[in-house]
Amino acid sequence: MKATLADNLNRLTSELRLLDNQFQAEPAPDLSTLYPFRQALDSVRLTAWGVTELVHARSVAKTSDTVFSFLVTQRLRRFEQMVNNLCSDLDRETVPLPDDVLRPVANSLRALQQRLERRNVVTSRYPPPSKP
């Protein structure tokens, strides 16, 4: 008999609790094991959070505005995490990145900055985007 999603969630929840105890009681595993686990765990966590919020949004109101608002909030959360990760990557400066790779990112960030300024969330600190 095939396990249901609820069965898998219950089993994995128990296993994760045991794993949490192991992390606290045993020496840390090597990074080649830890990084893929963290990536998978982060992905599952974000998906589970998203599903939870979507189910909640559907139960509160079944309007397309509610679902759209939810999707925007999800994108913002993912964006925030990606920016934090990219900042860490750039701080390492181990891999040289050419300007033609970084310029479109900078232009996209400026476009976002302009929209945040229109909403009075932040004040301008950047010049207008450059033309490619």
C-alpha positions in Angstrom: 0.0 0.0 0.0 1.3 3.4 -1.0 1.9 5.9 1.8 -0.1 9.0 1.7 1.3 12.5 2.0 -0.1 12.7 5.5 1.7 9.4 6.4 5.0 10.6 4.9 4.6 13.9 6.8 4.1 12.2 10.1 7.0 9.8 9.6 9.4 12.5 8.5 8.4 14.7 11.4 9.3 12.0 13.8 12.6 11.3 11.9 13.5 15.0 11.9 12.9 15.3 15.6 15.3 12.3 16.1 17.8 13.9 13.7 17.6 17.2 15.6 18.6 15.3 18.8 21.5 13.7 16.9 22.7 17.1 15.7 22.8 18.3 19.3 24.4 15.1 20.7 26.9 14.1 18.0 29.8 15.7 16.2 28.7 17.6 13.0 28.9 15.6 9.8 31.2 16.7 6.9 30.0 19.7 4.8 29.6 17.5 1.7 26.8 15.7 3.5 25.4 18.7 5.4 25.0 21.2 2.5 22.7 19.0 0.3 20.7 18.2 3.4 20.3 21.9 4.2 19.3 22.7 0.7 16.7 20.0 0.6 15.4 20.9 4.0 15.1 24.6 3.1 13.3 23.8 0.0 10.8 21.5 1.8 10.4 24.1 4.6 9.6 26.8 2.1 7.2 24.6 0.2 5.4 23.5 3.4 5.2 27.1 4.6 3.7 28.1 1.2 1.2 25.3 1.2 0.2 26.1 4.7 -0.3 29.8 3.9 -2.2 29.0 0.7 -4.6 26.6 2.5 -5.0 29.3 5.2 -5.6 32.0 2.5 -8.2 29.8 0.8 -10.0 29.2 4.0 -10.1 32.9 4.9 -11.2 34.3 1.6 -11.5 32.7 -1.8 -10.8 35.9 -3.8 -8.1 36.1 -6.4 -6.7 39.1 -4.6 -6.0 37.0 -1.6 -4.2 34.3 -3.6 -2.3 37.0 -5.6 -1.2 38.7 -2.3 -0.1 35.3 -1.1 2.0 34.6 -4.2 3.6 38.1 -4.0 4.5 37.5 -0.3 6.0 34.1 -1.3 8.1 35.7 -4.0 9.3 38.3 -1.6 10.3 35.7 1.0 12.2 33.7 -1.6 13.8 36.9 -2.9 15.0 37.9 0.5 16.6 34.5 1.1 18.3 34.6 -2.4 19.6 38.1 -1.7 21.1 37.0 1.6 22.7 34.0 -0.1 24.0 36.1 -3.0 25.5 38.7 -0.6 27.4 35.9 1.2 28.5 34.5 -2.2 29.7 37.9 -3.3 31.5 38.6 0.0 33.6 35.5 -0.5 34.9 36.9 -3.8 36.3 33.5 -4.7 34.7 33.4 -8.2 35.2 36.5 -10.4 32.0 37.6 -12.0 32.1 39.7 -15.1 30.2 43.0 -15.3 27.9 41.6 -18.0 26.6 39.1 -15.5 26.3 41.5 -12.6 24.9 44.5 -14.5 21.4 43.0 -15.3 21.1 42.1 -11.6 22.0 45.6 -10.6 19.4 47.0 -13.1 16.7 44.7 -11.7 17.5 45.8 -8.2 17.3 49.4 -9.2 13.9 48.7 -10.8 12.7 47.1 -7.5 14.2 50.1 -5.6 12.1 52.5 -7.7 8.9 50.6 -7.0 9.7 50.5 -3.2 10.3 54.2 -3.3 6.9 54.8 -4.9 5.4 52.9 -2.0 7.4 55.1 0.4 9.1 52.0 1.8 12.6 53.3 1.2 14.3 56.4 0.0 16.5 56.5 -3.1 20.2 55.7 -2.8 20.9 54.6 -6.3 21.1 56.3 -9.7 18.7 55.2 -12.4 19.5 51.9 -14.2 22.1 52.0 -16.9 21.3 50.9 -20.4 22.8 47.5 -21.4 
